[in-house]
Amino acid sequence: MIAFLGLGNMGSPMARRLVAAGQKVTVWNRTRKELDGAAVAGSPAEAVSGAPIVISMLSNPAAVAEVVEAAKPGLSAGTIWVEMSTIGPDAVAEVRAQLPDDVRLVDAPVLGTVGPATEGKLRVIAGGDAADVDQVRDVLGVFGTVHHYGGPGSGAKMKLAVMAGQLSVQVLLAENLAYVRRLGLSADDYFDLLDATLLGTAGERLRPVVENGVPETRFKLALAAKDLTLATEGPGEVQTLTAAARDRFAQAAAAGHGEADVTGIVPALLELP
């Protein structure tokens, strides 16, 4: 049996894939949600009771810490807790300190949004003892391809490193588009020429936003601000460009774009005077 904690935009399709794969799944969400084929628990402790594998997919470090604490009375010796939220290595270490010594921990955030989560095409970025990762590899493989990057916290570190680059580039191009508009140039011509550069792929992702508007939310803009906040703490202080991108996302979230898709950073910056 697998306990799955957190049925948000990513958690729901991931839990559905476990059910579709034939796993016995018990789910819990802060606001009660039903999931076809899964049992629904009334509390984290009830959800994890008797589960050899626990998966958490939550919004931020505080939410994870709260749920871990609430789940502790129901945990069994030998359980493997797979923390799949994007919370950074410091929070992963805090989860390890919270959990009983006889409960093992794998950090395994994912790269991808709702579409890949639904299709089982995520990249699972795992950190932890090799034996623990191997024990849950088949379960994690239901979500996509599993990549093990080292000991505890390595998955969380790698996820932040990649997100720092990816999200910073989105802000760079959004600002660049605002510059193009102020110059009185054509956005179509800009994207056509950009395609010949190393930023061409990123431009292809943002071009439809300029032409057709922001798509349905796959990854909330507010979560991008959270990820970059984590990525600029401690060792991340060296990332000054990422810090600037963090501030742009935070500014956009404060202006009411937080629930929009992350690509909403484009209209948010184009709206600036």
Buried (B, 14 or more C-beta within 10 A) or exposed (E): BBBBBBBBBBBBBBBBBBBEBEBEBBBBBBEEBEBEBBBBBEBBBBBBBEBBBBBBBBBBBEBBBEBBBBBBEBBBEEBBBBBBBBBBBBBBBBBBEBBEEEBBBBBBBBBBBBEBBBEBEBBBBBBBBEEBBBBBBEBBEBBBEBBBBBEBBBBBBBBBBBBBEBBBBBBBBBBBBBEBBEEEEEBEEBBEEBEEEEBEEBBEEBBEBBEEEBEEBBBBBBBBBBBBBBBBEEEBEEBEBBBBBBBBBBBBBEEEBBEBBBBBBBBBBBEEE
